[in-house]
Amino acid sequence: MRSINSRRLFSGTGLIVTGLAATLVAMIFPIWSYSDRSGTGVDTLNAQTLSTRYGPLSALDREFVTKVRLAGLWELPAGQQAEERGTTQAVKTAGQHLVEGHTFLDERVREVASRLGLQLPNQPNEQQQAWLGTLSAARGEEYDVQFANILRKAHGKVFGLVAQVRASTRNSLVRGLADDANTTVLDHITVLEATGLVDFDALARDAATASPPPLTNSPAPPGPTNSPSPPVPVSPSPASPSSSPTYTLPPPATSRPPENDEPKESREPKKSESSKSGDNGGDKSEDKKS
């Protein structure tokens, strides 16, 4: 009888100890699995990051430098083409901004890549070559529409990458390049939209297709409680010369003084001897009158 009670005691104690041990293992395993296993975001970031004298260089940083170079390889010739083929001044102006902006950015990205020891592509990718082919085949107003929409769509996509890199990079050279790219890309978006040819509905549909669906479905906005009143036409105010849009080109890569630079005083128009004598004569006549 005593042996039977001892067995029950030990078996019960064993079950309790086994249960506590299993609970402890269950609590420790998630901590180990998520902090030490490979494949997590931080682990991937550290594994793909290179050390440089300008700060850590991540895989996203390197991708960004490559894409800045690729953008210039096709957008610069597209801008040159728009300056020649554009049928409106707005399209020609947008082309000029593309040429100026990507000439500046291409010089900057080659400088950054050289200092970081990165190789850059020398040809546009297949998608960019297809865009250039579409533009080359278009003529007249069709060219204007294709140019404005293809370039606006491309700039909209790279704009998000620029913001992501600027917000997360730990490399000072990449950060400076992102600042320049942000200014240039925003300028290009502005002048492309100023053509009046951008299809914003198509851009919205493209963005909705490319982005993941929302986590929750937003409720539909409530309908109007009362019938809307008829629209009242408003006469637009007359346009003035100051209301026309102005565009500021990105600054040059290096601020070199122009050749044959003269002091400010030397560039001012000099009065001729006759005008000087006339001024003196005028003074004398005033003296006589007085």
Secondary structure, 3 states (H helix, E strand, C coil): CHHHHHHHHHHHHHHHHHHHHHHHHHHHHHHHHHHHCCCCHHHHHHHCCECCCCCCECHHHHHHHHHHHHHHHHHHHHHHHHHHHCCCHHHHHHHHHHHHHHHHHHHHHHHHHHHHCCCCCCCCCHHHHHHHHHHHHCCHHHHHHHHHHHHHHHHHHHHHHHHHHHHHCCCHHHHHHHHHHHHHHHHHHHHHHCCCCCCHHHHHHHHHHHCCCCCCCCCCCCCCCCCCCCCCCCCCCCCCHHHCCCCCCCCCCCCCCCCCCCCHHHHCCCCCHHHHHHHHHHHHHHHHHC
